[in-house]
Amino acid sequence: MASKVRKRTVKLLRMSLSRAKCLVFAIFIIATNPLIAGTCTAFSKKLPNVGRELCEAARLQPTNSRSVNGQMIWMRDIKPDHASLRVLVVGAIHGDEPSSAAVALHWIKLAEEAPADTRQAVYWRFVPMLNPDGVFSQPSRRVNAHGVDLNRNFPTPNWQRDAKVYWEKRTGKDPRRWPGVKPLSEPESRFLFQQMQSFKPQLIVSIHAPYGILDFDGPLVAPSKLGRLYLDQVGIFPGSLGNYGGVHRGVPVVTIELPNATRTPLDADTRQMWLDLQRWMSERLGPVQGVASQASR
C-alpha cells in the first residue's frame, strides 16, 4: 500500500513539474513574442534585404544584456546534440554598417537549412546586431550611444598605453574611432567579452563593411577568399576584436568587410561566402562532418 502511495505521489509531482514548465514556457512566449514582433518590424525597416519573415524565422533569443540606451542585444543558438566546433558570428559592431547585421540574419537561415550531418558538426552562436543604438540612430552611427567605437574597446595588452595614443596620433582624434576611457567600458563590448568567456568559441566571424576585403587574425592559415572577397590583411589595432581574440587569445578571427554598408551582396554571393567559410573551417579546424561535401555543392 505504501509503495502505491509513493508511486502516485511521484507521478503527481512529475505532472506538477511538467505543468509548471509548460506554464513558464507559455509566459515566456507571451512576454517575448510582442518584443520579437516589434524588433523584427524595426529590423525590417532599418536593415537592407531583411523582411519581417526572415527576421521572425531567425527566432532570435533575448539575452540578459542591453545596450547603453536599453535596447535588447539578441542572439540565436543553433545547437546540435553532438557539436565538434563552436563558432561565434557577430554583426553590426559598427552601427553604420547595417548590411553586416543583414548578412548575419541570412546566415542563420542557411545554418538552419544545412544538411543534418553539418548541423551536428557545428554549434553556431549568432549575435547579428551588437550595436543597436548605433544602428537605430538617425542617421546610423559607427559608435554606440556613449560615442565609443566598440571595435577599439576590447582588453588588448597595453590598452591603457596604446589605445589613446593611437587614437590621437593615428586617427587625429577621429570621434568615430574613440576607444573609450577604459577597456570594456561599454555594456555591448562586455556582453561580447562574456560570450567569449562562457561560449569559448573556436572561431569568431566578425562581419563589417564597406571595404570589400577579407581580414584575418589568429594562429591558423587565413582563408584566401570568401565569395568575391579576397584576403587583404590590414594590420592590428589597439582594442580591436581581431587583436584581442586572434592575437592575444589565439582564437582565429575572420573579419569580413562587405563591399557596401547599406546594401547586402546578392543572395548567391551571401551563400557562397557561407560555403567558402565552411570549406575553410573543414580544412583548418579539423574534420567537420558534412561541411566539405556541402561546400562543394
Contacts in CASP RR format, 6 or more apart in sequence:
PFRMAT RR
TARGET T0000
AUTHOR 0000-0000-0000
METHOD contacts of the structure
MODEL  1
MASKVRKRTVKLLRMSLSRAKCLVFAIFIIATNPLIAGTCTAFSKKLPNV
GRELCEAARLQPTNSRSVNGQMIWMRDIKPDHASLRVLVVGAIHGDEPSS
AAVALHWIKLAEEAPADTRQAVYWRFVPMLNPDGVFSQPSRRVNAHGVDL
NRNFPTPNWQRDAKVYWEKRTGKDPRRWPGVKPLSEPESRFLFQQMQSFK
PQLIVSIHAPYGILDFDGPLVAPSKLGRLYLDQVGIFPGSLGNYGGVHRG
VPVVTIELPNATRTPLDADTRQMWLDLQRWMSERLGPVQGVASQASR
32 62 0 8 1.000
35 62 0 8 1.000
35 72 0 8 1.000
36 56 0 8 1.000
36 60 0 8 1.000
37 56 0 8 1.000
39 55 0 8 1.000
39 60 0 8 1.000
39 72 0 8 1.000
39 74 0 8 1.000
40 51 0 8 1.000
40 52 0 8 1.000
40 55 0 8 1.000
40 56 0 8 1.000
41 52 0 8 1.000
42 136 0 8 1.000
43 50 0 8 1.000
43 51 0 8 1.000
43 52 0 8 1.000
43 55 0 8 1.000
43 101 0 8 1.000
43 105 0 8 1.000
43 129 0 8 1.000
44 50 0 8 1.000
44 51 0 8 1.000
44 52 0 8 1.000
44 54 0 8 1.000
44 55 0 8 1.000
46 98 0 8 1.000
46 135 0 8 1.000
46 136 0 8 1.000
46 140 0 8 1.000
47 98 0 8 1.000
47 99 0 8 1.000
47 101 0 8 1.000
47 102 0 8 1.000
47 105 0 8 1.000
47 135 0 8 1.000
48 98 0 8 1.000
48 99 0 8 1.000
48 102 0 8 1.000
48 262 0 8 1.000
48 263 0 8 1.000
48 264 0 8 1.000
49 99 0 8 1.000
49 102 0 8 1.000
49 106 0 8 1.000
49 263 0 8 1.000
49 264 0 8 1.000
49 267 0 8 1.000
50 101 0 8 1.000
50 102 0 8 1.000
50 105 0 8 1.000
54 105 0 8 1.000
54 106 0 8 1.000
54 109 0 8 1.000
55 105 0 8 1.000
57 109 0 8 1.000
57 112 0 8 1.000
58 76 0 8 1.000
58 105 0 8 1.000
58 108 0 8 1.000
58 109 0 8 1.000
58 126 0 8 1.000
58 128 0 8 1.000
59 76 0 8 1.000
60 74 0 8 1.000
60 75 0 8 1.000
60 76 0 8 1.000
60 128 0 8 1.000
61 74 0 8 1.000
61 75 0 8 1.000
61 76 0 8 1.000
61 77 0 8 1.000
62 72 0 8 1.000
62 74 0 8 1.000
63 72 0 8 1.000
63 73 0 8 1.000
63 74 0 8 1.000
63 75 0 8 1.000
63 191 0 8 1.000
65 73 0 8 1.000
65 187 0 8 1.000
65 188 0 8 1.000
65 190 0 8 1.000
65 191 0 8 1.000
65 194 0 8 1.000
66 72 0 8 1.000
66 73 0 8 1.000
66 187 0 8 1.000
67 73 0 8 1.000
67 131 0 8 1.000
67 132 0 8 1.000
67 133 0 8 1.000
67 144 0 8 1.000
67 145 0 8 1.000
67 187 0 8 1.000
67 188 0 8 1.000
68 133 0 8 1.000
68 144 0 8 1.000
68 145 0 8 1.000
68 146 0 8 1.000
68 186 0 8 1.000
68 187 0 8 1.000
68 188 0 8 1.000
69 132 0 8 1.000
69 133 0 8 1.000
69 145 0 8 1.000
70 133 0 8 1.000
71 132 0 8 1.000
71 133 0 8 1.000
71 136 0 8 1.000
72 132 0 8 1.000
73 127 0 8 1.000
73 129 0 8 1.000
73 130 0 8 1.000
73 132 0 8 1.000
73 188 0 8 1.000
73 191 0 8 1.000
74 127 0 8 1.000
74 128 0 8 1.000
74 129 0 8 1.000
75 125 0 8 1.000
75 126 0 8 1.000
75 127 0 8 1.000
75 128 0 8 1.000
75 195 0 8 1.000
76 108 0 8 1.000
76 124 0 8 1.000
76 125 0 8 1.000
76 126 0 8 1.000
76 128 0 8 1.000
77 123 0 8 1.000
77 124 0 8 1.000
77 125 0 8 1.000
77 126 0 8 1.000
78 108 0 8 1.000
78 111 0 8 1.000
78 112 0 8 1.000
78 119 0 8 1.000
78 122 0 8 1.000
78 123 0 8 1.000
78 124 0 8 1.000
78 126 0 8 1.000
79 123 0 8 1.000
79 124 0 8 1.000
80 119 0 8 1.000
80 120 0 8 1.000
80 121 0 8 1.000
80 122 0 8 1.000
80 123 0 8 1.000
81 120 0 8 1.000
82 120 0 8 1.000
83 120 0 8 1.000
83 121 0 8 1.000
83 122 0 8 1.000
83 123 0 8 1.000
84 121 0 8 1.000
84 122 0 8 1.000
84 288 0 8 1.000
84 289 0 8 1.000
85 121 0 8 1.000
85 122 0 8 1.000
85 123 0 8 1.000
85 202 0 8 1.000
85 203 0 8 1.000
85 281 0 8 1.000
85 285 0 8 1.000
85 288 0 8 1.000
86 122 0 8 1.000
86 123 0 8 1.000
86 125 0 8 1.000
86 199 0 8 1.000
86 200 0 8 1.000
86 201 0 8 1.000
86 202 0 8 1.000
86 203 0 8 1.000
87 122 0 8 1.000
87 123 0 8 1.000
87 124 0 8 1.000
87 125 0 8 1.000
87 201 0 8 1.000
87 202 0 8 1.000
87 203 0 8 1.000
87 204 0 8 1.000
87 205 0 8 1.000
87 281 0 8 1.000
88 125 0 8 1.000
88 127 0 8 1.000
88 195 0 8 1.000
88 196 0 8 1.000
88 199 0 8 1.000
88 201 0 8 1.000
88 203 0 8 1.000
88 204 0 8 1.000
88 205 0 8 1.000
89 104 0 8 1.000
89 107 0 8 1.000
89 124 0 8 1.000
89 125 0 8 1.000
89 126 0 8 1.000
89 127 0 8 1.000
89 128 0 8 1.000
89 204 0 8 1.000
89 205 0 8 1.000
89 207 0 8 1.000
90 104 0 8 1.000
90 127 0 8 1.000
90 130 0 8 1.000
90 192 0 8 1.000
90 204 0 8 1.000
90 205 0 8 1.000
90 206 0 8 1.000
90 207 0 8 1.000
90 241 0 8 1.000
91 97 0 8 1.000
91 100 0 8 1.000
91 101 0 8 1.000
91 103 0 8 1.000
91 104 0 8 1.000
91 127 0 8 1.000
91 128 0 8 1.000
91 129 0 8 1.000
91 130 0 8 1.000
91 206 0 8 1.000
91 207 0 8 1.000
91 208 0 8 1.000
92 98 0 8 1.000
92 100 0 8 1.000
92 101 0 8 1.000
92 104 0 8 1.000
92 128 0 8 1.000
92 129 0 8 1.000
92 130 0 8 1.000
92 131 0 8 1.000
92 132 0 8 1.000
92 135 0 8 1.000
92 207 0 8 1.000
93 100 0 8 1.000
93 130 0 8 1.000
93 131 0 8 1.000
93 150 0 8 1.000
93 151 0 8 1.000
93 206 0 8 1.000
93 208 0 8 1.000
93 241 0 8 1.000
94 100 0 8 1.000
94 131 0 8 1.000
94 134 0 8 1.000
94 142 0 8 1.000
94 143 0 8 1.000
94 149 0 8 1.000
94 150 0 8 1.000
94 151 0 8 1.000
94 208 0 8 1.000
95 131 0 8 1.000
95 134 0 8 1.000
95 135 0 8 1.000
95 137 0 8 1.000
95 140 0 8 1.000
95 141 0 8 1.000
95 142 0 8 1.000
95 143 0 8 1.000
96 134 0 8 1.000
96 135 0 8 1.000
96 139 0 8 1.000
96 140 0 8 1.000
96 141 0 8 1.000
96 142 0 8 1.000
96 261 0 8 1.000
97 142 0 8 1.000
97 208 0 8 1.000
97 209 0 8 1.000
97 210 0 8 1.000
97 258 0 8 1.000
97 261 0 8 1.000
98 135 0 8 1.000
98 140 0 8 1.000
98 261 0 8 1.000
98 262 0 8 1.000
99 209 0 8 1.000
99 210 0 8 1.000
99 258 0 8 1.000
99 260 0 8 1.000
99 261 0 8 1.000
99 262 0 8 1.000
99 263 0 8 1.000
99 264 0 8 1.000
100 207 0 8 1.000
100 208 0 8 1.000
100 209 0 8 1.000
100 256 0 8 1.000
100 258 0 8 1.000
100 261 0 8 1.000
101 128 0 8 1.000
101 129 0 8 1.000
101 135 0 8 1.000
101 207 0 8 1.000
102 264 0 8 1.000
103 207 0 8 1.000
103 256 0 8 1.000
103 258 0 8 1.000
103 264 0 8 1.000
103 265 0 8 1.000
103 270 0 8 1.000
103 273 0 8 1.000
104 126 0 8 1.000
104 127 0 8 1.000
104 128 0 8 1.000
104 129 0 8 1.000
104 207 0 8 1.000
105 128 0 8 1.000
106 264 0 8 1.000
106 267 0 8 1.000
106 270 0 8 1.000
107 126 0 8 1.000
107 270 0 8 1.000
107 274 0 8 1.000
108 124 0 8 1.000
108 126 0 8 1.000
108 128 0 8 1.000
110 270 0 8 1.000
110 271 0 8 1.000
110 274 0 8 1.000
111 119 0 8 1.000
111 122 0 8 1.000
111 124 0 8 1.000
111 126 0 8 1.000
112 119 0 8 1.000
114 294 0 8 1.000
115 290 0 8 1.000
115 293 0 8 1.000
115 294 0 8 1.000
117 289 0 8 1.000
117 290 0 8 1.000
118 278 0 8 1.000
118 288 0 8 1.000
118 289 0 8 1.000
118 290 0 8 1.000
118 291 0 8 1.000
118 294 0 8 1.000
120 289 0 8 1.000
121 288 0 8 1.000
121 289 0 8 1.000
121 290 0 8 1.000
121 291 0 8 1.000
122 278 0 8 1.000
122 281 0 8 1.000
122 288 0 8 1.000
122 291 0 8 1.000
125 195 0 8 1.000
125 199 0 8 1.000
125 201 0 8 1.000
127 191 0 8 1.000
127 192 0 8 1.000
127 195 0 8 1.000
129 135 0 8 1.000
130 150 0 8 1.000
130 188 0 8 1.000
130 191 0 8 1.000
130 192 0 8 1.000
131 144 0 8 1.000
131 150 0 8 1.000
131 188 0 8 1.000
133 144 0 8 1.000
133 145 0 8 1.000
134 140 0 8 1.000
134 141 0 8 1.000
134 142 0 8 1.000
134 143 0 8 1.000
134 144 0 8 1.000
134 145 0 8 1.000
137 145 0 8 1.000
141 147 0 8 1.000
141 176 0 8 1.000
142 149 0 8 1.000
142 176 0 8 1.000
142 177 0 8 1.000
143 149 0 8 1.000
143 150 0 8 1.000
143 175 0 8 1.000
143 176 0 8 1.000
143 178 0 8 1.000
144 150 0 8 1.000
144 186 0 8 1.000
144 188 0 8 1.000
146 180 0 8 1.000
146 185 0 8 1.000
146 186 0 8 1.000
147 175 0 8 1.000
147 178 0 8 1.000
147 180 0 8 1.000
148 178 0 8 1.000
148 179 0 8 1.000
148 180 0 8 1.000
148 185 0 8 1.000
148 186 0 8 1.000
148 189 0 8 1.000
149 176 0 8 1.000
149 177 0 8 1.000
149 178 0 8 1.000
149 179 0 8 1.000
149 180 0 8 1.000
150 186 0 8 1.000
150 188 0 8 1.000
150 189 0 8 1.000
150 192 0 8 1.000
151 237 0 8 1.000
151 239 0 8 1.000
151 240 0 8 1.000
151 241 0 8 1.000
152 163 0 8 1.000
152 167 0 8 1.000
152 177 0 8 1.000
152 178 0 8 1.000
152 179 0 8 1.000
152 180 0 8 1.000
152 237 0 8 1.000
152 238 0 8 1.000
152 239 0 8 1.000
152 240 0 8 1.000
153 179 0 8 1.000
153 180 0 8 1.000
153 183 0 8 1.000
153 184 0 8 1.000
153 185 0 8 1.000
153 186 0 8 1.000
153 189 0 8 1.000
153 239 0 8 1.000
154 183 0 8 1.000
154 184 0 8 1.000
154 189 0 8 1.000
154 192 0 8 1.000
154 193 0 8 1.000
154 239 0 8 1.000
154 240 0 8 1.000
154 241 0 8 1.000
154 243 0 8 1.000
154 244 0 8 1.000
154 245 0 8 1.000
155 183 0 8 1.000
155 184 0 8 1.000
155 193 0 8 1.000
155 239 0 8 1.000
155 244 0 8 1.000
156 162 0 8 1.000
156 163 0 8 1.000
156 183 0 8 1.000
156 238 0 8 1.000
156 239 0 8 1.000
156 240 0 8 1.000
156 243 0 8 1.000
156 244 0 8 1.000
156 247 0 8 1.000
156 248 0 8 1.000
157 248 0 8 1.000
158 238 0 8 1.000
159 179 0 8 1.000
159 182 0 8 1.000
159 183 0 8 1.000
159 238 0 8 1.000
159 239 0 8 1.000
160 182 0 8 1.000
160 183 0 8 1.000
162 238 0 8 1.000
163 179 0 8 1.000
163 180 0 8 1.000
163 183 0 8 1.000
163 238 0 8 1.000
163 239 0 8 1.000
164 179 0 8 1.000
166 179 0 8 1.000
166 237 0 8 1.000
166 238 0 8 1.000
167 173 0 8 1.000
167 174 0 8 1.000
167 177 0 8 1.000
167 178 0 8 1.000
167 179 0 8 1.000
171 177 0 8 1.000
179 238 0 8 1.000
179 239 0 8 1.000
180 186 0 8 1.000
183 189 0 8 1.000
183 239 0 8 1.000
184 190 0 8 1.000
184 193 0 8 1.000
192 241 0 8 1.000
195 201 0 8 1.000
196 204 0 8 1.000
196 245 0 8 1.000
196 249 0 8 1.000
196 251 0 8 1.000
201 251 0 8 1.000
202 251 0 8 1.000
202 252 0 8 1.000
202 285 0 8 1.000
203 251 0 8 1.000
203 252 0 8 1.000
203 253 0 8 1.000
203 254 0 8 1.000
203 281 0 8 1.000
203 285 0 8 1.000
204 241 0 8 1.000
204 242 0 8 1.000
204 245 0 8 1.000
204 246 0 8 1.000
204 251 0 8 1.000
204 252 0 8 1.000
204 253 0 8 1.000
204 254 0 8 1.000
205 253 0 8 1.000
205 254 0 8 1.000
205 256 0 8 1.000
205 277 0 8 1.000
206 241 0 8 1.000
206 242 0 8 1.000
206 253 0 8 1.000
206 254 0 8 1.000
206 255 0 8 1.000
206 256 0 8 1.000
207 256 0 8 1.000
207 258 0 8 1.000
208 255 0 8 1.000
208 256 0 8 1.000
208 257 0 8 1.000
208 258 0 8 1.000
209 257 0 8 1.000
209 258 0 8 1.000
209 259 0 8 1.000
209 260 0 8 1.000
209 261 0 8 1.000
210 257 0 8 1.000
210 258 0 8 1.000
210 259 0 8 1.000
210 260 0 8 1.000
210 261 0 8 1.000
211 234 0 8 1.000
211 257 0 8 1.000
211 259 0 8 1.000
212 229 0 8 1.000
212 257 0 8 1.000
212 258 0 8 1.000
212 259 0 8 1.000
213 229 0 8 1.000
213 230 0 8 1.000
213 231 0 8 1.000
213 232 0 8 1.000
213 234 0 8 1.000
213 257 0 8 1.000
214 222 0 8 1.000
214 223 0 8 1.000
214 225 0 8 1.000
214 226 0 8 1.000
214 229 0 8 1.000
214 230 0 8 1.000
214 231 0 8 1.000
214 232 0 8 1.000
214 254 0 8 1.000
214 255 0 8 1.000
214 256 0 8 1.000
214 257 0 8 1.000
215 231 0 8 1.000
215 232 0 8 1.000
215 233 0 8 1.000
215 234 0 8 1.000
215 235 0 8 1.000
215 254 0 8 1.000
215 255 0 8 1.000
215 257 0 8 1.000
216 222 0 8 1.000
216 223 0 8 1.000
216 231 0 8 1.000
216 233 0 8 1.000
216 252 0 8 1.000
216 253 0 8 1.000
216 254 0 8 1.000
216 255 0 8 1.000
217 233 0 8 1.000
217 236 0 8 1.000
217 242 0 8 1.000
217 243 0 8 1.000
217 245 0 8 1.000
217 246 0 8 1.000
217 247 0 8 1.000
217 252 0 8 1.000
217 253 0 8 1.000
217 255 0 8 1.000
218 242 0 8 1.000
218 245 0 8 1.000
218 246 0 8 1.000
218 247 0 8 1.000
218 250 0 8 1.000
218 251 0 8 1.000
218 252 0 8 1.000
218 253 0 8 1.000
219 246 0 8 1.000
219 250 0 8 1.000
219 252 0 8 1.000
220 252 0 8 1.000
220 284 0 8 1.000
220 285 0 8 1.000
221 284 0 8 1.000
222 231 0 8 1.000
222 233 0 8 1.000
222 254 0 8 1.000
223 231 0 8 1.000
223 254 0 8 1.000
223 276 0 8 1.000
223 277 0 8 1.000
223 280 0 8 1.000
223 284 0 8 1.000
224 230 0 8 1.000
224 231 0 8 1.000
225 231 0 8 1.000
225 276 0 8 1.000
226 254 0 8 1.000
226 256 0 8 1.000
226 272 0 8 1.000
226 273 0 8 1.000
226 276 0 8 1.000
226 277 0 8 1.000
226 280 0 8 1.000
227 269 0 8 1.000
227 272 0 8 1.000
227 273 0 8 1.000
227 276 0 8 1.000
228 259 0 8 1.000
228 265 0 8 1.000
228 269 0 8 1.000
228 272 0 8 1.000
229 256 0 8 1.000
229 257 0 8 1.000
229 258 0 8 1.000
229 259 0 8 1.000
229 273 0 8 1.000
236 242 0 8 1.000
236 243 0 8 1.000
236 247 0 8 1.000
237 243 0 8 1.000
241 253 0 8 1.000
241 255 0 8 1.000
242 253 0 8 1.000
242 255 0 8 1.000
245 251 0 8 1.000
245 253 0 8 1.000
246 252 0 8 1.000
246 253 0 8 1.000
252 284 0 8 1.000
252 285 0 8 1.000
254 277 0 8 1.000
256 273 0 8 1.000
258 264 0 8 1.000
258 265 0 8 1.000
259 265 0 8 1.000
264 270 0 8 1.000
265 273 0 8 1.000
275 294 0 8 1.000
275 295 0 8 1.000
275 297 0 8 1.000
276 295 0 8 1.000
278 288 0 8 1.000
278 291 0 8 1.000
278 292 0 8 1.000
278 294 0 8 1.000
278 295 0 8 1.000
279 291 0 8 1.000
279 292 0 8 1.000
279 295 0 8 1.000
279 296 0 8 1.000
281 288 0 8 1.000
281 291 0 8 1.000
282 288 0 8 1.000
282 290 0 8 1.000
282 291 0 8 1.000
282 292 0 8 1.000
282 295 0 8 1.000
283 292 0 8 1.000
END
